[in-house]
């Protein structure tokens, strides 16, 4: 069904061209959109017209027209006046509304198809058959974006994103839940992840200009054909979740940038707990003071470089060495040794993952 806002915009545009007032009423006599300043009650006349076999007639100084969706009567259009010119404008307006119904139905059918495709609800033969019927290209590179806004989405967000893509029929903007907007975007030959990230940044800037809510965007890998779109969607979902754990400072995260976080995210919690017990001997990184944690993180940021780390922490090199020695005594891990540093880094990430999963249980 076309929204009343779209109907109103269409009538406003037609009046600007023709200077003739137009109104759209549903089959129960309810006024949906009008350009007339003082709209009258035509319920009785509309109900009588709906029951009549005529497709158009003159009633109370107005031309009445029926607007069909295929064989089903959808709307009654009123054009103010009884002249031949008004009749012609009314016919054109009714034809325009009828075409809008066809276009929106096609978009709705495509929307359902894309939703089922993302959720893996279609057999392979159904994908090819429905894609052919809906004129959706099969062998085209695509990528899936998930846009998460920190509140339940509304139609304005969907329309903003659709407007950004200019209504291109080759890109699909939809939603499968109450919080996220999904974009299935065609990727041209020669385009890669830099262009995909640039598009994500463009979406982020657009929505930030319209809302103060937190916005996060994640995207999956580029897939070569339509049947693999669901894989890109699952990757984008994983990127969104993992980004909240290990990349909380990033607004845009790609599946390809998840690194070892992707592996940790798939570990069972009992295995994580056993690993932490073995590495820290019953202790937890939560037991370290803030100074120690800052030193550890800065040491990792500088690729285990003692001189650069001490410079950025504004401490003497010997002070940093003392802290690392102290950490080695308490954990048995020397962060200056690559293998121990890797073990420690993974352990910190595992603890972060466990804490995040605990918040989901509450």
N, C-alpha and C positions, 0 to 999 in steps of 0.2 A: 504494500500500500504506500502511495506517495504521501509524504508528510504535508500537513496543512501549510507549513512555511514554504515549501516548494511550489505548492499550488498558488499561494498568494504572490510569490515572486513572479510566477508565470503570468498571472492576470495583470499585475502591475506593469510588466513589460509590454503586454498586448495593449493595455490602455494608453500607455505612452505613445504607441505607434498610431492607434486608431481613434483615440479620444472617445471611445465608447465604454461605458461601465459594464463590467462582467461580474458574474457571481457563480460559484460552484456550490451545489447543495447535494447532500447524499440522498440515497433512495428512501430515507425515513424522514426527509424534510429538514434536516439539520444543516445550517449554513456553515460551510468549511472555509471559504475564502471569498472576498468581495472587494471591488474597487469603489463601490458606492458609499458615500458618506453616511447616508441614512438608509440602511438596509431594511426592507419591509419583510413581513412574515408571509412566506409563500407556501407554508407547509401543506395546506389543503390542496392548492393547485398542483404542487409537485407530486403529492401522493396520487392525485387523479391522473396526472400525466404519466406517472410510472406504470399505472395499470392500463393505460391506453395503448393501442397498437401503433400509434404515430411515433415517428422518430423526431419530429419537430412540430411545434404549433405556437400560435400567438395567444398569450394570456395576459390580461391586465397591462397591456402596453409593453410587454416583453416577449422576445423570441425565446422559446424553450427548446433545448436540444438534449438528446440522450447521448451519453458517452459510454461506450461498451468496452469491457475488457474481454476480448475474444467474443463469446456469445453472451456474457454476463453483463447486465446493466450495472454500472459502477457509480456514475454521477449524472446529475442533471445540470446543464449549463444554461444560465440566463444571460441574454444580451439585451441591454436597455434600448428599446425602440422597436419600431415595426417596419422600417423601410427596407428596401432591397439591399442597401449597403450594410445595414445592421445584420440582415440575414447572412450575408456573405462573410462578415467578420465573425459571426457566431459559428458558422460552419468551419471556418479556419481555426478558431479557438478550440472547438470540440475535437478537431483533427489533431491539434497540437497536444491536447491533454491525453488523447488516446495513444499517441506515440510515446508520451511520457510513461504511460502505464506499461507499454511493451518494453521500453528501455529499463524501467525499474524491475520488472519481472525477470528480465534477462540477467540483470545484475544480482538479483536475489538468488536466482538459480545458480549463478557462478559462485556466489558467496557460500551457499550451502555445499557446493562441490568442493571449494577450497577448504572449508572447515573439515569436511569428512576426509579430505586428502591429508590434511595436517595431522588428524587424529588417527590415521591408519584404519579408517572404517570402510575402505573400498578394496575390492579385489582388483588384481591387475587388469583383468579384462574390462571391469567397470570403469577404471581410470581412463583407458584408451577410448572406450565407447562414449563416455560422457564428455570427455575433452573434445572429441570430434564434433559432437552435437552442439557444444557450447562455443566452438571455434577457439579453443585454447591450445596454443602450440605445445607440442610434446617435447621435441628435441631442442629445448632452449635452456641456456644456463640461467639459474636462478639462485637467490639467497633469501633466507628468512630472517627478518628482524623481529624482536619482541620489545615493545615499548611498555615499561611498567611505570605507572604513576601512583603515588602513595595515597590513593583513594580510589573508590569505585569509579570506573570510567563513565563518561557520558557521551552523548551523540556529538557534542561540540568537539571533543578530542578526535573522534573518528573523522569528522568532516574537515578538521584542520589538517590532518595528515593526508586525507584524500585531496584536499586543495593544493597541498605542496607538490603532489605528483601530477597535478593538472588533469585529473580524470583519465589518465592513460589506461586503456583497456588491457594493456599487457602487464600492468602491475595490479596486485590485489591487496586491498586493505580490509581487514576483517577482525573478528574477536572470537575467541572460544571460551572465555571466562569473563568474570565481572571486573577484572582489574587490568588486563593487558590488551593492548592493541597490537595486531600482527600485520606486518607488511611482507608480502611475497613479491620480491622485486626481480625483474629481468635484468640480467647482467650481460652487457654487450661484449662481443668479441674484442679482446684487447684490454678490457677492464679487469681489474683485480681487487685485492683487498684495500689498497690505498683509496681507490674510488668508493668502495663500499663504506669504509670508515668515514670518508668525507660526507657521504649521504647521511650516515648516522649523526654526525655532528650538525648537519643542516636541520634534521628533524628535532634534535635536542634544542637547538637555538630557537626554532619556531615555537616549540611548546613552552620553553622557559619565558618567552615574551608574553605568553598568555596566562601562565599560572605560576604560583609561587611554590607549588608542591615539588617534592623530590621526584626526579625523573631518572630512570636508568634504562639504558638501551643495550641489548645483547644481540649478537648475530652469529649464525652458524657458518658452516663451510659452503662454498659455491658448489652446487650440484649440477650435473650436466643434462638431466632430463626430469620430466615432471614427476615420475614415480618416486624420485628420491627427495622430493620436497619435504616429506615428513621427517627425513633424517636431519636435514638442516634445521627444522623446527625443534627437534629434540636436542640438538646440539646448542641451539640458542637458549633453550630452557635451562640446560645444564650450565651454560656460561652465565646466565642471570643468577642462578643459585650460588655457584662457586665464586662469582664476583663479589657477592655479599660477604663471603667468608674471608677470602684472601686478598681482594682488591677493593676494599670498601671506599678507598679514596678516588676510584675511577667511576665516571658516569657512563662510559661506553666500554664494553668488554666483548672481545671476540673469542669464539671457541678455540681458535688456533693459538691464542695467547695464554691459555690456562696453565700450560706447563704441567708440573708435577701435581698441582692442585687437582687436576682431573682424575688422577689415580687415587689420591687420598680420599676424594669425595665418594669413591665407590667402595671404600673399605668398610667392613662391618665394625660396629662400635666395640664389641668384645675384643676383636683383634687389636684395635687401637689402644684400648686400655692395657692389654698385655704388653704391647710395644713400649708404652710410656713407663710401665713398671720396670721393664728391663733396662731402658735407657737411663732413667733418673733414679733407679733404685728406691722406688716408693715415693720419691719427691715429685714436685710439679713445678713447671716454669712460673706458676703463680706465686711460688714461695720466694722467687728472686726479687730483690728490691728494684726500684725504678732505675737507679743508676746502673745496675748490672744489665738490665734489659736494654737500656739505651745504648750501652757499650756494645752489646751483642749485635743489635740491629745495625748500628753504624759500621761495625766490623764487617758484617755481611754485605752491606751496601757498597763498601769499598773493596770488595773482592779479596778479603783477608789481608789487606795491606795495612801493616802496623803503623807506618809513618803517616800515611794519609788519614787514617782513622784518628790518631792522636792529634793531628793538626785540626781536624774538623770538630773534635771534642774539646779543643783548647786545653789539652792536658799534656804533660811530658810523656815521652815515649815509655820511660820506665814505669810511669804510673799505669799506663795501659797494659804493659807486660805483667805488672803486679796483679791487676784485675783478672787477666786471662789465666794466670797461674792459680789464683784463688778459685776461679771457676773450675779449673781442671781438678783441683783437690776435692771439690764438693760433688762433681759429676763424673769424674774419670775421663772426661773428654777435653782434648786440647784443640781449641778452635784454630790454631795455627797449622794443624795437620788437616789436609783436605778431606780425608775420609771421615774424621771426627766432626769436622765442620758440616759436612753433608748430613751425617746422622743427626746432629743437633738441629739443623735447619728443618729437616723433615719432622723431627719430634715437635718442634714449635708449631709447625703447620698442623700436625695431627691434633695437638691440644686445642688449637683454634677451631678446628673442625668439630671436635667433640663438644666444645662449649656452645657452638652454633646449633648443633643438633639437640642439645639439651633445651635450648630456648624454644625449639619447635614442639617439644613434648609438653610444654606448659600450656 
